[in-house]
């Protein structure tokens, strides 16, 4: 674990540019803040308090709800953490666990502003969407008990044009506007070529057997119409009776 001292803090912090931290730090606090450290190790060039990083990243850097190595986890302000927090992902362990590199989280030996490398953060959100995490806290030697709210992850790559809209998780349905833009796939002329009849594909074996063995019932031969005795000797009547058969 690396501790930030006045000498190495000066190496991490670029004093020639806005360091992007609160005014109290700009006037010379003796410890390192999370923002300049996250910016240095991730390469994401965002300045300003940690709580502003998520909105500043929109349209500049890709964002999402899944951890990746090199991405910055953006914490929302919560409780006494009024300025938010940023931490870089150094390793993805599984769908619920990552390792972080960050500064000014745990006080170590009573000193703030310490750098912690490869410490655990666990997703405790019900939907496994990384909206709430518990983070390793050095004073207790374990994960802290607080579920910290998270905006998501800011990735080092630049945002694509399609990513400049709101970030969607893999489980959210596609909005109507995006769905309308999706290309339509035409059905080719050979779509039904080689398709077997439904009775052969879907019907149960017994039903298929019945379908194959079915034949239309034979019609009984029509019986000749009885000739009215009164018309027996009438030629016209015999013609009418013949047509009635």
Helices and strands as residue ranges (DSSP letters): H 6-12, H 23-26, H 34-42, G 50-52, H 53-57, E 61-64, E 72-75, E 85-94, E 97-103, E 115-123, E 132-137, G 138-140, E 142-143, E 148-158, G 161-164, H 176-181, H 198-201, H 205-213, G 229-231, H 235-243
